[in-house]
Amino acid sequence: MVADQALNIQVLKDALGKRGDAGSAAGSRHRDPCAAGAPLRRACRYLGIHRSLLQYRSRAAPQTALRQRLGELALAKPRWGSPRFTWRLQREGGR
């Protein structure tokens, strides 16, 4: 029981980073909690995340060109919303 608690504390420290809070680094909550030797279910339970978050692998193509263009439009026109970005991208020949 004491060993389980020590392991749980170590998993939390490793997952949360050096500062001990979730905002210490981008994506710090989603590092591999099993690297410390904890079972996946237990590590996810103590971190408060679903197992599917760590196991999910997208099958779709990343669409980097579309994302890059969307980012450029968002920087150029910060007041535009999603419908207008969609309209603009469709007009340019995107999906």
Secondary structure as GFF3:
##gff-version 3
##sequence-region A 1 95
A	DSSP	alpha_helix	2	16	.	.	.	ID=ss1
A	DSSP	three_ten_helix	22	24	.	.	.	ID=ss2
A	DSSP	three_ten_helix	28	30	.	.	.	ID=ss3
A	DSSP	three_ten_helix	33	36	.	.	.	ID=ss4
A	DSSP	alpha_helix	40	47	.	.	.	ID=ss5
A	DSSP	alpha_helix	51	55	.	.	.	ID=ss6
A	DSSP	alpha_helix	64	76	.	.	.	ID=ss7
A	DSSP	alpha_helix	82	92	.	.	.	ID=ss8
###
